[in-house]
Amino acid sequence: MLEEVVIFGRCFVLTVEGPDADRRFSAVIRDSASGRVLTRTPVRGRSAADARDRALEVVHNLVGLERLQEVIVEVARELAPGATVEISEDAQAVYADLTGAWELAVPFALPRDDVYDPAFDPEAARALIHAHFAAHLRPGGNKPGRDRS
């Protein structure tokens, strides 16, 4: 099965194959513009529909995270030129931190459930990101280690 899908205005090609010897179906999603495969391994499911739905969820999350990262990088460019943005996540939150010429005393964090909600709008979070960066920004090289475990 080959299908074109649009997520957040970007076009993707979804391919579902199977079943394999284990009676599983595999889904691969490519960015239509670049041809880039969005996952390192195919997304698997017990049926073609299951593999398709799982793959769409994975891509929605990845593209949503990319959209948030773009806004964070723009704010960092404005307030902390020369800093490198680092995005990470754990079971509770998605974090943005800075390294290099500038750093954040406290990393910016958003609950994962908010970031991966289909209705989440990164542009609407821009003011919150900007305010956090402005409040916690300092010259680089002074941050003690942090453990988020």
C-alpha positions as CSV (number, residue, x, y, z in Angstrom):
1,M,0.0,0.0,0.0
2,L,1.3,3.4,-1.0
3,E,-0.3,6.6,0.4
4,E,0.4,10.3,0.4
5,V,-0.3,12.1,3.6
6,V,-0.1,15.7,4.8
7,I,1.0,16.5,8.3
8,F,1.3,20.1,9.4
9,G,1.4,21.2,5.8
10,R,4.2,18.8,4.9
11,C,3.8,15.9,2.4
12,F,4.9,12.4,3.2
13,V,4.7,9.1,1.4
14,L,3.6,6.2,3.6
15,T,4.4,2.6,2.4
16,V,3.0,-0.4,4.2
17,E,4.3,-3.9,3.4
18,G,3.6,-7.3,4.7
19,P,2.7,-9.5,6.2
20,D,6.2,-10.9,6.9
21,A,7.0,-14.4,8.2
22,D,6.0,-13.3,11.7
23,R,2.6,-12.1,10.2
24,R,3.6,-8.4,11.0
25,F,3.2,-5.4,8.7
26,S,5.9,-2.8,8.3
27,A,5.3,0.9,7.5
28,V,7.9,3.4,6.3
29,I,7.4,7.1,5.9
30,R,9.5,9.3,3.6
31,D,9.5,13.1,3.4
32,S,8.1,13.8,-0.2
33,A,10.4,16.8,-0.7
34,S,13.7,15.3,0.4
35,G,13.1,11.5,0.2
36,R,14.4,11.2,3.7
37,V,13.1,8.3,5.7
38,L,11.8,9.6,9.0
39,T,12.4,6.5,11.2
40,R,15.6,4.3,11.5
41,T,13.5,1.2,11.4
42,P,10.1,0.4,9.9
43,V,7.1,0.9,12.2
44,R,5.5,-2.5,12.8
45,G,1.9,-3.6,13.4
46,R,-0.3,-6.6,13.5
47,S,-2.3,-5.4,10.5
48,A,-1.7,-3.0,7.7
49,A,-4.1,-0.5,9.4
50,D,-2.3,-0.9,12.7
51,A,1.1,-0.3,11.1
52,R,-0.2,2.7,9.2
53,D,-1.8,4.2,12.3
54,R,1.4,3.7,14.4
55,A,3.5,5.2,11.7
56,L,1.3,8.2,11.4
57,E,1.5,8.8,15.1
58,V,5.3,8.5,15.1
59,V,5.6,11.0,12.2
60,H,3.1,13.4,13.8
61,N,5.2,13.4,17.0
62,L,8.5,13.8,15.0
63,V,7.2,16.6,12.9
64,G,5.6,18.3,15.9
65,L,8.9,18.2,17.7
66,E,10.7,19.6,14.7
67,R,8.2,22.5,14.6
68,L,8.9,23.2,18.3
69,Q,12.6,23.0,17.7
70,E,12.4,25.6,14.9
71,V,10.7,28.1,17.2
72,I,13.2,27.4,20.0
73,V,16.1,27.9,17.6
74,E,14.6,31.2,16.4
75,V,14.3,32.5,19.9
76,A,17.8,31.4,20.8
77,R,19.2,33.1,17.7
78,E,17.5,36.3,18.8
79,L,18.4,36.3,22.5
80,A,21.6,34.1,22.5
81,P,23.5,34.4,19.3
82,G,26.2,31.7,18.9
83,A,24.5,29.3,21.3
84,T,23.7,25.7,20.3
85,V,20.2,24.5,21.1
86,E,19.9,21.0,22.5
87,I,16.6,19.2,22.6
88,S,16.0,16.2,24.9
89,E,13.1,14.4,26.5
90,D,12.2,12.0,29.2
91,A,9.0,10.4,30.2
92,Q,7.5,13.6,31.5
93,A,8.8,16.5,29.4
94,V,10.6,17.8,26.3
95,Y,13.6,20.0,27.3
96,A,15.4,22.8,25.5
97,D,18.8,23.8,26.7
98,L,21.7,25.9,25.4
99,T,25.4,25.3,25.2
100,G,28.3,27.4,23.9
101,A,28.4,31.1,24.2
102,W,25.1,31.2,26.1
103,E,23.3,28.8,28.4
104,L,20.2,28.6,30.4
105,A,20.4,28.4,34.2
106,V,17.2,26.3,34.1
107,P,16.3,24.4,30.9
108,F,13.0,25.2,29.2
109,A,10.5,22.3,29.6
110,L,7.1,21.5,28.3
111,P,5.1,18.4,29.2
112,R,5.4,15.7,26.6
113,D,1.6,15.3,26.5
114,D,1.3,19.0,25.5
115,V,4.0,18.8,22.8
116,Y,2.6,15.6,21.2
117,D,-1.0,16.8,21.4
118,P,-2.2,17.1,17.7
119,A,-3.7,20.6,18.7
120,F,-0.3,21.9,20.1
121,D,0.8,25.1,18.3
122,P,4.5,25.9,18.8
123,E,4.0,29.4,17.6
124,A,1.6,30.0,20.5
125,A,4.3,28.8,22.9
126,R,6.8,31.4,21.4
127,A,6.1,34.0,24.1
128,L,6.5,31.5,26.9
129,I,9.8,30.3,25.4
130,H,11.0,33.9,24.9
131,A,10.1,34.8,28.5
132,H,11.9,31.7,29.9
133,F,15.0,32.3,27.9
134,A,15.1,36.0,28.9
135,A,14.7,35.1,32.6
136,H,17.3,32.2,32.6
137,L,19.9,33.2,30.0
138,R,23.5,33.7,31.1
139,P,27.0,33.6,29.5
140,G,28.2,30.1,28.8
141,G,30.6,27.9,30.7
142,N,29.1,28.4,34.2
143,K,26.5,25.7,34.4
144,P,26.8,22.9,37.0
145,G,25.8,19.4,35.9
146,R,22.2,18.5,36.1
147,D,20.6,15.1,36.4
148,R,17.0,14.8,35.0
149,S,16.6,11.1,35.9
